[in-house]
Amino acid sequence: MRGQVVLDEVSGDIWPDTFNLQSLKSATKLSCLLEVIGTGGIQPSALSCNSKFLAVVTQGEDGSNRLFIIHHEEKRFYLLKRMAKPCTALVFHPYMENMLFLATAATKIYRINADDGSVVVMEGHTSPAKGIHSGSRSPLVLSYNTDEVFLWSWPSLTLTNKLRLEDRVAVVWAGHVWQRDELVVCFINGSLLLWPSQDLSTQRTIEPPSGLDFDFTAFTLSSGGEWIVGGGKSHLMVTYSLVGRRVSQVVQLPSSCNSVYQAIFLPPVHPRFCQVLAVLNTTGVLNIIDFTSMTKIKTVRSQRFNIDSVSVSEDGNFLAVSYANSITKVYPVNALFPEDPKNVELRNIKKRDVEFKIIEKMEVPERKEEEGEKDKRKREKHKELKELLDRNKWYPILVEFKSYPEKYRSLIWVSMLELPRNYLVFSTLLDKGMHSAFEGLKEVLKLSDGSLLKTLQGTLSCLAHWAPFLSSIEYLPELIFPFVKFFHSNRLLCFEVAVTFIMNWCRLWFEFWPKPSVTILTVIERLICENDPVLLAHLMKLQVTAEDYAWSLLTNAFSRVLSNEDWVVLWDHIFSNPPSFLPCAAAAFTIKSRHTLLTCEDAQDVKTYYSQEAWISVKHIIDKAYFIYQNTSAETLPKELFGELKPMPKGGLPIFNIGPRDAREEERGNVERKLRNLSLRTEALKHKQSKATEDTSRLAEKEEMVYTIGRKDLEKQEEECLNSILNLRKRHLATAELDAS
């Protein structure tokens, strides 16, 4: 049974009281050993060198940041410190079990004794420290931010030197290589500076390989001090040799590791995997990689929440993983590796067996054979996966069981929408940052889940950067929110689903902006009229328009009127059919609500009904939608107007060309359409009659009429369209009254 800690009190015990973390270090199953549930916000964590302590910073209800210590030996937890500013760095000393370093946004660094809570304040930084480093046998402690590196003597913690690097690019990592008594500073452009710790006037530089054009975001030092590995916003990682003072090699990560957010070398505890990297990418997925063969050993991820940060104990027994939902979980490092059939004893491993070795040469024939077999297996696996996700195979299951399996629903939706997973394009949009239109979204939506709000803001910002017009759509957050909530754990899929949905199912929504889409509302009203004219007549008596009921359904994607369980079932069918199925679903919901709507006495009652969760069976709505879709004439439901699904292009984004109509383009289109109609009528007249062609003056008069119509502006066209809808309503009302009499 795994242990659990809930940080809702200032102190307490680990549950259950029989929990013993050290007894679980040899576990071979990758399951959570200890779960620490925080109270909100980003939750950094750190393990002490022998896993006696786990430090966690969580945000309280009052907005303060609270440092908790989980004492594994005493099986209890306690509040150690309150802070007004958030934590920017948290790390234990590599060999002093109870010494913890904590940096805050107030530019202060604290050395805290985890046993008695005594504090030493380290001041001097002009901006918050982003990292703290100390080697296992180092007499120094280094703290750094993007502009400066401070050197503190250990254990007195007196400031001995300041390295201000104002003329350089931003610092990403700094550390002391105690094996070589050397200081190393790594920069965002991939360059390294090295100094002997006793002579800071002498420096050496290692420049990155030419042609690498990306920002580095993470560096890590090997346990032996021979190598530094760096990565960033790319699928490439660079290995630097501190012995040879050069770049050793550039390695391509597996395709799933498209970028690097954090990288750490795991302590060498396994005889077969001595050079192992834990790489956390920007999508919140942790990949355990054998750096010798560049193969992925294990993947640690959550189905719902991204991983924020990772820390490992110096003894190599446990791994602490903090998730975006303010939960930290402790896993056994031993379970990250496959079981060794030889069962080699770890104590018999020699130092030379665990040193990091760069593979520079391989025999060409063997490599070609291996790559050929690998490519063959990859093609076969891709073929099997493609056959498995074929929509023609899944659709009969949907028809028979009325919904997709919940476990595989997200994968099926991705397959149905043919999402390309354009990581590089998405990362480029993310780099543009928060769009100004959505900065105040927190006050508007008041979401309690901060991680979900952050994902929603990021998705909306990317949409606005792609299509600036979308930033002016006031209902966009409510429209996109249910899809973001469903794909919360993967921001890329949130964005690509939103783009595909907008470009296909919302293609006709913006042509009359800022007014609602007259086209889509007309279609829905005609569908209701054809299937339930009495209901439409009642709504018209109440002066309720399609904008009041149909438009409210569409702009929140049915999320207001359906529960979460019913919502995903409905969208199983919408995503599995052409875009013209959506108005049928909107009409079906209204028709199936007829008994309630007929009891409404005014328009406000109708609006209230469409603003809250309904009690109609989603199965009945879907059945009615299919009936309407399959039995409605092309005149009432012009399916060609809605088109078929057009997936996103691979490696790029579609052109957003579905905004408001331009008056000049509208005029040109009307002219061409009227001329084509005139030409067809003329040809038909020629075919039926054996007379001469029409009189030239009469033809010129007709053409002049066509051009006059073509010059009408957009507002006049909308007015005519609205008048036609009003006349249609009057006719339906008269028909309904005659039927009633």
KOLLOMI-798968 format. One record per residue (C-alpha): residue in three letters; x, y, z. Coordinates in steps of 0.2 Angstrom, whole numbers, always signed. Example, Ala and Ser with C-alpha at 12.3 -4.5 7.8 and 13.67 -1.06 7.14 Angstrom:
REM residues 2
  code     c1     c2     c3
   Ala    +62    -22    +39
   Ser    +68     -5    +36
***
This chain:
REM residues 741
  code     c1     c2     c3
   Met     +0     +0     +0
   Arg     +7    +17     -5
   Gly     +9    +31     +8
   Gln     +0    +47     +7
   Val     +2    +64    +14
   Val    -11    +78    +13
   Leu     -3    +95    +17
   Asp    -19   +103    +24
   Glu    -12   +105    +41
   Val     +4   +112    +49
   Ser     +9    +94    +54
   Gly     +3    +76    +54
   Asp     +8    +58    +51
   Ile    +11    +49    +35
   Trp     -3    +37    +31
   Pro     -3    +22    +34
   Asp     +8    +22    +50
   Thr    +16     +5    +44
   Phe    +23    +15    +28
   Asn    +42    +12    +26
   Leu    +50    +20    +11
   Gln    +67    +12    +12
   Ser    +60     -5    +12
   Leu    +53     -1     -6
   Lys    +68     +5    -14
   Ser    +71    -12    -23
   Ala    +53    -12    -31
   Thr    +53    -17    -49
   Lys    +35    -11    -53
   Leu    +34     +8    -58
   Ser    +21    +13    -46
   Cys    +19    +27    -34
   Leu    +26    +24    -17
   Leu    +22    +40     -9
   Glu     +9    +53    -14
   Val    +10    +71     -7
   Ile     -5    +81    -10
   Gly     -3   +100    -10
   Thr    -15   +114     -8
   Gly    -12   +123    -25
   Gly     +0   +131    -37
   Ile    +16   +125    -44
   Gln    +24   +112    -32
   Pro    +43   +111    -33
   Ser    +51    +96    -23
   Ala    +68    +89    -18
   Leu    +74    +73    -10
   Ser    +89    +73     +2
   Cys   +104    +63     -2
   Asn    +99    +47     +6
   Ser    +80    +50     +5
   Lys    +77    +54    +23
   Phe    +68    +70    +19
   Leu    +57    +76     +5
   Ala    +55    +95     +4
   Val    +39   +101     -5
   Val    +33   +119     -7
   Thr    +15   +122    -10
   Gln     +3   +137    -11
   Gly     -9   +140     +4
   Glu    -27   +146     +2
   Asp    -21   +163     +8
   Gly     -9   +165     -6
   Ser     +7   +161     +4
   Asn    +20   +149     -1
   Arg    +23   +135    +12
   Leu    +38   +124    +14
   Phe    +34   +107    +21
   Ile    +46    +93    +26
   Ile    +41    +75    +25
   His    +52    +65    +37
   His    +52    +47    +31
   Glu    +61    +39    +45
   Glu    +49    +47    +58
   Lys    +34    +45    +47
   Arg    +28    +63    +49
   Phe    +27    +79    +40
   Tyr    +28    +97    +47
   Leu    +28   +115    +41
   Leu    +45   +122    +41
   Lys    +43   +140    +33
   Arg    +31   +152    +26
   Met    +36   +163    +12
   Ala    +27   +178     +4
   Lys    +36   +175    -13
   Pro    +36   +159    -24
   Cys    +50   +147    -24
   Thr    +62   +148    -38
   Ala    +75   +135    -33
   Leu    +74   +120    -21
   Val    +88   +108    -18
   Phe    +96    +98     -4
   His   +115    +98     -1
   Pro   +123    +83    -10
   Tyr   +130    +75     +6
   Met   +123    +85    +21
   Glu   +107    +76    +23
   Asn    +97    +89    +33
   Met   +104   +105    +24
   Leu    +91   +112    +12
   Phe    +94   +127     +0
   Leu    +78   +137     -5
   Ala    +78   +152    -17
   Thr    +63   +164    -18
   Ala    +57   +177    -30
   Ala    +62   +190    -16
   Thr    +80   +187    -22
   Lys    +85   +179     -6
   Ile    +92   +162     -3
   Tyr    +90   +152    +13
   Arg   +100   +138    +20
   Ile    +88   +129    +31
   Asn    +91   +114    +43
   Ala    +77   +102    +40
   Asp    +78    +95    +57
   Asp    +77   +111    +68
   Gly    +72   +124    +56
   Ser    +87   +135    +59
   Val    +90   +147    +44
   Val   +105   +156    +36
   Val   +100   +170    +24
   Met   +111   +172     +8
   Glu   +109   +189     +1
   Gly   +116   +198    -14
   His   +107   +193    -30
   Thr    +99   +208    -40
   Ser    +86   +196    -47
   Pro    +79   +179    -41
   Ala    +91   +165    -42
   Lys    +85   +151    -54
   Gly    +97   +138    -48
   Ile   +109   +132    -34
   His   +123   +119    -37
   Ser   +135   +110    -26
   Gly   +146    +95    -30
   Ser   +147    +80    -19
   Arg   +164    +85    -12
   Ser   +164   +103    -17
   Pro   +170   +117     -5
   Leu   +159   +129    -14
   Val   +140   +132    -17
   Leu   +135   +141    -33
   Ser   +119   +151    -35
   Tyr   +115   +159    -52
   Asn   +102   +168    -62
   Thr   +102   +174    -80
   Asp   +114   +188    -77
   Glu   +126   +183    -62
   Val   +134   +169    -53
   Phe   +138   +169    -35
   Leu   +151   +159    -26
   Trp   +148   +154     -8
   Ser   +161   +145     +3
   Trp   +155   +129    +12
   Pro   +150   +127    +26
   Ser   +152   +146    +32
   Leu   +142   +152    +17
   Thr   +151   +168    +15
   Leu   +151   +176     -2
   Thr   +168   +174    -10
   Asn   +166   +180    -28
   Lys   +153   +187    -39
   Leu   +153   +184    -58
   Arg   +143   +197    -67
   Leu   +140   +193    -85
   Glu   +131   +208    -92
   Asp   +140   +208   -108
   Arg   +135   +189   -111
   Val   +119   +180   -116
   Ala   +108   +173   -102
   Val   +115   +160    -90
   Val   +106   +144    -90
   Trp   +116   +133    -78
   Ala   +132   +135    -67
   Gly   +141   +123    -57
   His   +158   +118    -49
   Val   +166   +102    -56
   Trp   +175    +97    -40
   Gln   +184    +83    -48
   Arg   +194    +96    -59
   Asp   +192   +110    -47
   Glu   +184   +120    -61
   Leu   +169   +132    -63
   Val   +158   +130    -78
   Val   +144   +142    -84
   Cys   +132   +137    -98
   Phe   +123   +150   -108
   Ile   +107   +150   -118
   Asn   +116   +150   -135
   Gly   +125   +133   -131
   Ser   +142   +141   -126
   Leu   +152   +136   -111
   Leu   +164   +146   -100
   Leu   +177   +137    -89
   Trp   +188   +144    -75
   Pro   +200   +136    -62
   Ser   +191   +140    -46
   Gln   +208   +147    -39
   Asp   +211   +159    -54
   Leu   +196   +167    -61
   Ser   +206   +178    -73
   Thr   +209   +163    -84
   Gln   +195   +157    -94
   Arg   +192   +144   -108
   Thr   +177   +144   -120
   Ile   +168   +129   -128
   Glu   +157   +135   -143
   Pro   +142   +126   -149
   Pro   +143   +117   -166
   Ser   +140   +129   -181
   Gly   +122   +127   -188
   Leu   +113   +124   -171
   Asp   +100   +138   -170
   Phe    +90   +135   -155
   Asp    +89   +141   -137
   Phe    +96   +130   -124
   Thr    +85   +128   -108
   Ala    +94   +114    -98
   Phe   +111   +107    -94
   Thr   +117    +93    -83
   Leu   +134    +87    -77
   Ser   +139    +68    -77
   Ser   +143    +61    -60
   Gly   +161    +59    -65
   Gly   +163    +77    -70
   Glu   +169    +72    -88
   Trp   +154    +77    -98
   Ile   +140    +91    -99
   Val   +125    +87   -109
   Gly   +114   +102   -115
   Gly    +97   +103   -124
   Gly    +83   +115   -127
   Lys    +70   +119   -140
   Ser    +75   +105   -152
   His    +76    +86   -153
   Leu    +95    +88   -152
   Met   +106    +86   -137
   Val   +124    +92   -137
   Thr   +138    +83   -127
   Tyr   +153    +93   -121
   Ser   +169    +85   -116
   Leu   +177    +95   -101
   Val   +193    +84   -103
   Gly   +195    +88   -121
   Arg   +188   +106   -120
   Arg   +177   +103   -135
   Val   +160    +97   -141
   Ser   +160    +78   -142
   Gln   +145    +75   -152
   Val   +127    +80   -156
   Val   +114    +67   -153
   Gln    +96    +66   -159
   Leu    +84    +61   -146
   Pro    +69    +49   -150
   Ser    +55    +57   -159
   Ser    +44    +58   -144
   Cys    +57    +70   -135
   Asn    +55    +85   -146
   Ser    +62    +97   -134
   Val    +70    +98   -117
   Tyr    +64   +107   -101
   Gln    +74    +98    -88
   Ala    +88    +85    -89
   Ile    +97    +75    -75
   Phe   +109    +61    -75
   Leu   +103    +47    -64
   Pro   +116    +40    -52
   Pro   +125    +24    -59
   Val   +115    +11    -50
   His   +112     -2    -64
   Pro   +125    -13    -72
   Arg   +117    -13    -89
   Phe   +112     +5    -90
   Cys   +126    +15    -84
   Gln   +124    +31    -94
   Val   +105    +36    -91
   Leu    +97    +53    -93
   Ala    +80    +58    -87
   Val    +74    +71    -99
   Leu    +58    +81    -96
   Asn    +51    +89   -111
   Thr    +40   +104   -113
   Thr    +24    +94   -115
   Gly    +26    +87    -97
   Val    +32    +69   -101
   Leu    +47    +62    -93
   Asn    +58    +50   -104
   Ile    +71    +39    -97
   Ile    +85    +37   -110
   Asp   +100    +25   -111
   Phe   +112    +38   -118
   Thr   +124    +25   -124
   Ser   +113    +18   -137
   Met   +100    +33   -138
   Thr    +86    +21   -134
   Lys    +71    +25   -123
   Ile    +70    +14   -108
   Lys    +54    +20   -100
   Thr    +41    +35   -101
   Val    +33    +42    -85
   Arg    +18    +52    -89
   Ser     +0    +56    -82
   Gln    -15    +54    -93
   Arg    -22    +71    -86
   Phe     -8    +82    -79
   Asn     +9    +87    -85
   Ile    +24    +84    -75
   Asp    +32   +101    -69
   Ser    +48    +95    -61
   Val    +59    +80    -56
   Ser    +72    +77    -43
   Val    +82    +62    -39
   Ser    +91    +57    -22
   Glu   +110    +56    -23
   Asp   +110    +38    -18
   Gly   +100    +34    -33
   Asn    +85    +25    -25
   Phe    +71    +37    -27
   Leu    +64    +49    -40
   Ala    +52    +63    -35
   Val    +40    +69    -48
   Ser    +29    +85    -46
   Tyr    +13    +86    -57
   Ala     +4   +101    -62
   Asn    -11    +97    -51
   Ser     +0   +101    -35
   Ile     +4    +82    -32
   Thr    +21    +75    -29
   Lys    +24    +57    -31
   Val    +39    +47    -26
   Tyr    +44    +32    -37
   Pro    +58    +19    -36
   Val    +72    +22    -48
   Asn    +75     +3    -49
   Ala    +58     +1    -58
   Leu    +64    +13    -72
   Phe    +75     -1    -79
   Pro    +70    -18    -86
   Glu    +73    -33    -75
   Asp    +90    -40    -77
   Pro    +89    -59    -80
   Lys   +107    -61    -74
   Asn   +103    -53    -58
   Val   +120    -45    -56
   Glu   +125    -39    -39
   Leu   +127    -20    -39
   Arg   +141    -21    -26
   Asn   +152    -30    -39
   Ile   +151    -16    -52
   Lys   +168     -7    -54
   Lys   +170    +11    -57
   Arg   +176     +8    -75
   Asp   +159     -1    -79
   Val   +149    +15    -75
   Glu   +159    +29    -82
   Phe   +150    +39    -96
   Lys   +157    +34   -113
   Ile   +153    +42   -129
   Ile   +151    +30   -144
   Glu   +160    +38   -158
   Lys   +163    +24   -171
   Met   +152     +9   -175
   Glu   +154     -4   -189
   Val   +145     +2   -204
   Pro   +138    -15   -210
   Glu   +131    -19   -193
   Arg   +123     -2   -191
   Lys   +115     -3   -208
   Glu   +108    -20   -204
   Glu   +101    -14   -187
   Glu    +94     +2   -195
   Gly    +86     -8   -209
   Glu    +78    -20   -196
   Lys    +73     -5   -186
   Asp    +65     +4   -200
   Lys    +56    -12   -205
   Arg    +49    -14   -188
   Lys    +44     +4   -188
   Arg    +35     +3   -204
   Glu    +26    -13   -199
   Lys    +21     -5   -182
   His    +15    +11   -191
   Lys     +5     +1   -203
   Glu     -4     -9   -189
   Leu     -7     +7   -180
   Lys    -15    +15   -195
   Glu    -26     +0   -198
   Leu    -31     +0   -180
   Leu    -36    +18   -181
   Asp    -45    +17   -197
   Arg    -61    +27   -195
   Asn    -70    +15   -206
   Lys    -67     +2   -193
   Trp    -71    +13   -178
   Tyr    -87    +20   -186
   Pro    -97     +3   -185
   Ile    -93     +2   -167
   Leu   -100    +19   -164
   Val   -116    +15   -173
   Glu   -118     -1   -163
   Phe   -113     +5   -146
   Lys   -118    +23   -148
   Ser   -101    +29   -141
   Tyr    -83    +26   -142
   Pro    -74    +16   -128
   Glu    -69    +29   -114
   Lys    -52    +22   -112
   Tyr    -47    +25   -131
   Arg    -58    +40   -135
   Ser    -45    +54   -135
   Leu    -34    +43   -147
   Ile    -49    +39   -158
   Trp    -54    +58   -159
   Val    -36    +62   -164
   Ser    -37    +49   -178
   Met    -54    +55   -184
   Leu    -48    +73   -185
   Glu    -32    +67   -193
   Leu    -21    +78   -182
   Pro     -3    +80   -188
   Arg     +5    +84   -172
   Asn    +15    +99   -178
   Tyr    +27   +101   -163
   Leu    +38   +114   -171
   Val    +24   +125   -177
   Phe    +16   +124   -160
   Ser    +32   +128   -151
   Thr    +34   +143   -162
   Leu    +17   +150   -157
   Leu    +20   +146   -138
   Asp    +36   +156   -139
   Lys    +25   +172   -143
   Gly    +19   +171   -126
   Met     +2   +176   -118
   His     -9   +186   -130
   Ser    -15   +202   -122
   Ala    -33   +198   -126
   Phe    -33   +184   -114
   Glu    -23   +191    -99
   Gly    -38   +194    -89
   Leu    -46   +177    -92
   Lys    -44   +172    -74
   Glu    -56   +185    -68
   Val    -68   +182    -81
   Leu    -69   +163    -79
   Lys    -64   +161    -61
   Leu    -58   +143    -63
   Ser    -52   +134    -48
   Asp    -40   +123    -57
   Gly    -25   +134    -61
   Ser    -17   +122    -72
   Leu    -32   +120    -83
   Leu    -33   +139    -84
   Lys    -15   +140    -89
   Thr    -18   +128   -103
   Leu    -34   +137   -109
   Gln    -25   +153   -109
   Gly    -10   +146   -119
   Thr    -22   +138   -132
   Leu    -32   +154   -134
   Ser    -16   +164   -136
   Cys     -9   +152   -149
   Leu    -26   +153   -159
   Ala    -25   +172   -158
   His     -7   +172   -164
   Trp    -12   +161   -178
   Ala    -27   +170   -183
   Pro    -28   +188   -175
   Phe    -46   +189   -179
   Leu    -51   +176   -166
   Ser    -45   +187   -152
   Ser    -60   +198   -155
   Ile    -73   +183   -154
   Glu    -80   +186   -136
   Tyr    -87   +168   -135
   Leu    -71   +159   -140
   Pro    -65   +155   -122
   Glu    -82   +146   -119
   Leu    -82   +138   -136
   Ile    -64   +130   -134
   Phe    -65   +127   -115
   Pro    -73   +109   -116
   Phe    -60   +103   -129
   Val    -46   +110   -118
   Lys    -53   +102   -103
   Phe    -54    +85   -112
   Phe    -36    +86   -119
   His    -29    +95   -104
   Ser    -14    +84   -102
   Asn     -8    +88   -120
   Arg     -7   +106   -125
   Leu     -3   +102   -143
   Leu    -18    +92   -145
   Cys    -29   +106   -137
   Phe    -23   +118   -150
   Glu    -24   +106   -165
   Val    -41   +100   -161
   Ala    -47   +119   -159
   Val    -39   +123   -176
   Thr    -48   +109   -184
   Phe    -64   +112   -176
   Ile    -64   +130   -181
   Met    -59   +128   -199
   Asn    -72   +114   -202
   Trp    -87   +115   -190
   Cys    -86   +134   -188
   Arg    -82   +139   -206
   Leu    -99   +148   -209
   Trp    -99   +156   -192
   Phe    -90   +172   -194
   Glu    -96   +178   -211
   Phe   -108   +191   -204
   Trp    -97   +195   -188
   Pro   -101   +204   -176
   Lys   -118   +197   -179
   Pro   -122   +178   -178
   Ser   -121   +168   -193
   Val   -137   +170   -203
   Thr   -133   +155   -214
   Ile   -131   +142   -200
   Leu   -146   +149   -190
   Thr   -157   +149   -206
   Val   -152   +130   -209
   Ile   -156   +126   -191
   Glu   -173   +135   -191
   Arg   -178   +126   -207
   Leu   -174   +109   -200
   Ile   -185   +113   -185
   Cys   -199   +119   -196
   Glu   -198   +104   -207
   Asn   -198    +92   -192
   Asp   -209   +101   -179
   Pro   -218   +117   -186
   Val   -229   +118   -170
   Leu   -214   +120   -159
   Leu   -207   +133   -171
   Ala   -224   +143   -171
   His   -224   +143   -152
   Leu   -206   +150   -151
   Met   -211   +163   -164
   Lys   -226   +168   -153
   Leu   -214   +171   -139
   Gln   -203   +181   -150
   Val   -189   +169   -148
   Thr   -177   +169   -163
   Ala   -164   +155   -168
   Glu   -151   +167   -161
   Asp   -158   +164   -143
   Tyr   -158   +145   -144
   Ala   -147   +138   -158
   Trp   -133   +151   -157
   Ser   -132   +148   -138
   Leu   -130   +130   -141
   Leu   -116   +132   -154
   Thr   -106   +145   -145
   Asn   -103   +134   -130
   Ala   -102   +118   -140
   Phe   -117   +111   -130
   Ser   -106   +111   -114
   Arg   -120   +121   -105
   Val   -134   +110   -108
   Leu   -125    +93   -107
   Ser   -116    +84    -93
   Asn    -97    +79    -96
   Glu   -102    +61    -99
   Asp   -116    +66   -112
   Trp   -105    +79   -120
   Val    -91    +67   -125
   Val   -104    +55   -132
   Leu   -112    +68   -143
   Trp    -95    +74   -149
   Asp    -91    +56   -153
   His   -104    +57   -167
   Ile   -101    +75   -172
   Phe    -83    +72   -175
   Ser    -87    +55   -184
   Asn    -98    +64   -197
   Pro    -97    +78   -209
   Pro    -98    +96   -203
   Ser   -116    +97   -209
   Phe   -121    +85   -195
   Leu   -118    +99   -182
   Pro   -134   +109   -186
   Cys   -144    +93   -186
   Ala   -138    +90   -168
   Ala   -143   +108   -163
   Ala   -160   +106   -171
   Ala   -162    +88   -163
   Phe   -159    +95   -146
   Thr   -172   +109   -148
   Ile   -185    +96   -155
   Lys   -182    +84   -141
   Ser   -185    +98   -129
   Arg   -202   +102   -136
   His   -212    +97   -120
   Thr   -202   +109   -109
   Leu   -202   +123   -122
   Leu   -220   +122   -125
   Thr   -223   +126   -107
   Cys   -212   +142   -108
   Glu   -223   +158   -106
   Asp   -210   +171   -112
   Ala   -193   +172   -120
   Gln   -184   +173   -104
   Asp   -190   +156    -99
   Val   -182   +149   -116
   Lys   -166   +158   -113
   Thr   -165   +151    -95
   Tyr   -168   +133   -101
   Tyr   -153   +135   -114
   Ser   -142   +141   -101
   Gln   -142   +126    -89
   Glu   -140   +108    -90
   Ala   -155    +99    -97
   Trp   -162    +82    -92
   Ile   -164    +75   -110
   Ser   -156    +58   -114
   Val   -141    +61   -126
   Lys   -146    +45   -135
   His   -163    +52   -140
   Ile   -154    +68   -146
   Ile   -142    +58   -157
   Asp   -155    +47   -164
   Lys   -166    +62   -169
   Ala   -150    +70   -176
   Tyr   -147    +55   -187
   Phe   -165    +55   -193
   Ile   -164    +73   -198
   Tyr   -147    +71   -206
   Gln   -153    +56   -217
   Asn   -171    +61   -221
   Thr   -169    +80   -225
   Ser   -169    +86   -242
   Ala   -154    +95   -250
   Glu   -164   +111   -251
   Thr   -166   +112   -232
   Leu   -149   +105   -227
   Pro   -137   +110   -241
   Lys   -123    +98   -236
   Glu   -111   +104   -249
   Leu   -112   +121   -241
   Phe   -104   +114   -225
   Gly    -91   +104   -235
   Glu    -81    +89   -229
   Leu    -67    +87   -216
   Lys    -51    +96   -221
   Pro    -37    +91   -209
   Met    -23   +102   -204
   Pro     -8   +101   -216
   Lys     +8    +92   -209
   Gly    +22   +104   -205
   Gly    +11   +120   -206
   Leu     -5   +128   -202
   Pro    -21   +131   -213
   Ile    -24   +149   -219
   Phe    -38   +157   -209
   Asn    -49   +163   -223
   Ile    -66   +161   -215
   Gly    -67   +178   -207
   Pro    -80   +192   -211
   Arg    -85   +194   -229
   Asp    -76   +208   -238
   Ala    -89   +219   -247
   Arg    -79   +220   -263
   Glu    -76   +201   -264
   Glu    -95   +199   -260
   Glu    -99   +210   -274
   Arg    -88   +201   -286
   Gly    -95   +184   -281
   Asn   -113   +190   -283
   Val   -109   +197   -300
   Glu   -101   +181   -306
   Arg   -115   +170   -299
   Lys   -129   +180   -307
   Leu   -120   +180   -323
   Arg   -118   +161   -323
   Asn   -137   +160   -319
   Leu   -141   +171   -333
   Ser   -130   +161   -345
   Leu   -138   +145   -340
   Arg   -156   +153   -343
   Thr   -150   +159   -359
   Glu   -143   +142   -365
   Ala   -159   +134   -359
   Leu   -170   +146   -369
   Lys   -159   +143   -385
   His   -161   +124   -383
   Lys   -180   +125   -381
   Gln   -183   +138   -395
   Ser   -177   +137   -412
   Lys   -177   +155   -414
   Ala   -163   +168   -415
   Thr   -154   +173   -399
   Glu   -162   +186   -387
   Asp   -163   +204   -392
   Thr   -146   +212   -388
   Ser   -154   +227   -379
   Arg   -164   +216   -368
   Leu   -149   +205   -364
   Ala   -139   +221   -360
   Glu   -154   +227   -349
   Lys   -153   +210   -339
   Glu   -134   +212   -337
   Glu   -136   +229   -330
   Met   -148   +223   -318
   Val   -136   +210   -312
   Tyr   -122   +223   -310
   Thr   -134   +233   -300
   Ile   -138   +219   -288
   Gly   -120   +215   -287
   Arg   -116   +233   -280
   Lys   -127   +231   -265
   Asp   -117   +232   -249
   Leu   -116   +219   -236
   Glu   -129   +227   -224
   Lys   -142   +227   -238
   Gln   -139   +208   -241
   Glu   -141   +204   -223
   Glu   -157   +214   -222
   Glu   -165   +205   -237
   Cys   -159   +188   -229
   Leu   -167   +193   -212
   Asn   -183   +198   -221
   Ser   -184   +182   -230
   Ile   -183   +172   -214
   Leu   -197   +183   -206
   Asn   -208   +179   -221
   Leu   -204   +161   -219
   Arg   -209   +162   -201
   Lys   -226   +170   -205
   Arg   -230   +157   -217
   His   -226   +143   -205
   Leu   -236   +152   -191
   Ala   -251   +153   -203
   Thr   -249   +135   -207
   Ala   -248   +130   -189
   Glu   -264   +140   -184
   Leu   -274   +132   -199
   Asp   -268   +115   -193
   Ala   -273   +119   -175
   Ser   -291   +125   -180
***
